Amino acid sequence: MDHYDTLGVARNATPDEIKKAYRKLASQHHPDKGGDTTKFQQIQTAYETLSDPAKKHQYDNPTQQHFNFSNHNNINDIFSMFGDIFRQHNEHQNRNQLLRTKVEVSLSEVYNGSNKNLRIQTQHNIHMVTINIPKGIQTGQQVRYDQLVPNAVLIIEFVLLPDLKFERNNNDLYSNQSLSVLDLIVGTKFDFTTISGKTLEVVVKPMTQPFIQLKLVGCGMPIINTNNYGDQIILIKPFIPANIDSNIIDVIEQHIQNK
């Protein structure tokens, strides 16, 4: 297939026109967006050839690569030319393929920096690989993995799955805790289990206002590439008990009337 036809450009197209056409087609046919892998690789090959002046010259002038042995009296020149051909072939064979994929991970996996097994599809084979999930990685961040797939560079974009108990905001975690309004008035204690699995006793002082936020310092997510952690924020959500002693209600009514 003609590389110019693949990119949809003229043979006298400028480098900028070639790059613009490549970016548009690569975006349209990227496998991550449902595009055809073979078509995407054809686009990649066409751009790699036409964006390199030396490769483009060889592609545009294929007849210059044919040898006329009658014009070569020096046998060393002939072997040198064949050596160039084999070297170019080996360089092409050894060029690393760029593979991209997205991986969904749980909050727990990101907190602990777990390992995860993946099934990677290349043009010719399926590879089973194991990756390490960086502690504290956030949605949208990408990590490059070399030498996991032969002759390929693997770039993974991480996507964090929702969690039932914790909501992540940067490196902080947010959770809700329901407490009776009576507990907020007189004060109370409750146990809270952090993302690490550690259970802490949280003290609520008397006369605590509804919807206040309590902070557990250093109990959030690990901050990537550091030894530091974010905080755990607990939002106190009040509720009125279904059954309240009538004496308590009388006291509240009397207090309201005396105000």
N, C-alpha and C positions, 0 to 999 in steps of 0.2 A: 504494500500500500504506500502511496506517495505521501511523504511527511507533510508537504504543503497542503495537500487535500485534507489530510487528517486534522490540521489546525485551521483549515479554511482561509489561508492567506496566499497572496501572490508570491511568486518566486523572487520578486524584488522588494518584498516586505522588509521594513526596518526592524531592528531588534526590539524596539518598543512595541511595534505592531504584533510581532511574534509573541512577546511576553503577554500582552493584553489578551490576545486570542487564547493563549494557553490557560491563563487564569480563569477566563470565562468558561471554557470547556471543562477544565478540571473541576470547577465548582459544580457544573451541571451533572457530570458523570461520576462524581466521587462515590465509591462504594458505600461510604457512611450515610450517603443521602439516597441510597437505593439505586445507584448507577451500576452499569455493567463493568465488571472488573477488567475484562479483556479490552473493552473500549478505553477505559481509563489508562491502562498500561500502554496502549497504542499512542495515546495523547502524551504520556510521560516520555516515551521513547522519541516521539517526533520533536518534542521541545528540547530534550537533552541533545539531540543532533543539531537542530537549527539554531540553538542559542549559543553553541560553542563554535567560534569562527573556524577553527581547524577542522572540526567534524563537518561543519556546513560546507566548507570548501571541498572536502573529499566527497561528500554526498552530491554536490552540484557538478562535480567533474569526475565521474567514475572512470572515464577512459584513461585518466592520468595514472590510475592504479594498475593498468595492464602493463605487462613487461614485454619489451621487444629485445629478445636475447641477442639479436645480431648487433645491437648497439652497445653491448656491454662486453668489453674485452677483458675486464678484470673480474675474475670469479669471486673475489672478496666482496665486490659491490653487489653481486647477485645474492650471495648469502646474507649480506647486510639488509637487503630489501626484504628477503623472506623473514629475517629476524624481526623487522618492524611489523610485518603482518601478524606474526605469531604473538608478539608482545601486545599489539592492539587487541587481538582476539582474547588474550588472557585477561587484559585489563577490563574488557567488556564482561567476561565471565565472572570476574571477581568483584564487580561493582555491587555494592550492597543495595538490595531492594528496600524501599521505604514502605513499611506497613503501619497503618493507623487503625485503631479500634477504640471503642468506649467500653468501660467496665463499671458495672454497678457494684457498690460496696456498702456495707452496713456501717452504722455509727460505731458499733463495737469493733469491727475490723479496723476502722480508721484509728480508733483510740489505742488499740493494742499493737497496730502495725503488723497485721497478720500476713500469712502467705495465702496465695490463691492460685488454683489450677485453672488454666485457660486452654481452649482449643483454638488454634490459629490456622486459618485457611490461607495458603499461598496459591500461586498459579498452578503448581504441580502437585503439592502435597498438603497434608494436614499434620500439624505439629502440636503436641501436648507440651505446654511449658508451665513453669511455676514462677510467679512473680511475687516480689515483696511489696506490700502496700505501705508506702511511707506514713509514719505516724503523723496525724494532724493534717493530711492532705485534704483539700477542699474541692468542692464541685467545680469542674471546669479546668482544674489544673492538670497539666500534662507531664508525664515522666518518660524519659527515653531509656530503653533497655537494649543493650548491645549483646550480641553473641547468644541470645536465647533461641533465635531461629537462624539456621545456616544462611550465610550471605544475605542477611537482612538486618535492618534496624527497626525495632518495634517501638512505636510511640503510642502510649496509652493515655486517654483522657478519662479521668475518674468522675463518676456521678454518684453522689451520696443519696442513699435511699432514705425515705422518711422513717422516723422512729416514733413509737407509740407514746413514750414517756418524755423524751428529750427533744427540744427544738433547738437547732444550732443557729447561732448568729456570730459569724466570724469564729472566734475561739471560745466564746461563752455558750453555755447551755442554759435553756430556760425550761422550767417545769411548773405545773400547777399543783397547789396543795389546798384541799378543801378543809375549812375549819368552821365550827359553830361560832355564831356571833357571841354566844355566851363564853366560849373559850377565849375569844379575843378580848372580852371585857375583864375576865379574871386572870388571864394568862394561862399558858399550857405548855406542853412539850410534845414533840412527835418525832418518830424515827424516819430518816430519809436515806435511801440507798443511792449512792452516786453512780456515775457511769463506770467507775472502776470496780464496783461491787462492794465498796465499803459502806457500812451503815453508820450514820452519825445521828446524834441526838440534837435536835434543833429546839431552842428555847424561844417561846413567844412571850414577850413581856405583857403584863396587864395593860389594859386600855390601848391595845394595838389597833390601829385603824385598818379597815378593810382594804384589800387590794394592795397592801404594802408589799414591797419586794425585799426578800431576805437574801443575803449574799454569802455563799460558801467559797471563800477565796482559794484559788488553786485547784478547785474540784471540777473544772471544765475540761475542754479538749487540749491535747498537747499542741504547742505552737511549733509548727514544722521547722526542722533543722535547729531547734533549740532544746534546752532542758526545762523550759517554762511551760506553764499551763494557764488556760483561761479560767474563768470563774463559773460557778453554778449559781444561777439566779432562781429563787423560788417565789412564785407569785401566790400570795394568800387570797383564796377565793372564799368569801363568807357564805354561810347558808343558815337559815333559821330552822332549828330542830322541829320535827313534826309534833313532838310532845314536850310541852314545857309545863312544869309544875305551876298550878294556879297561884300559889303564893308568890312565885317569882313574877308572874304577870301583874299581880296586885301591887307589888313593890315598884315595878316599872311604871304602872299607871299613876301611882301616888307621886313618884318622882316627877313625872311629866306635869301633873297638876300643880305641883309646888314651884315649878320653874317661873 
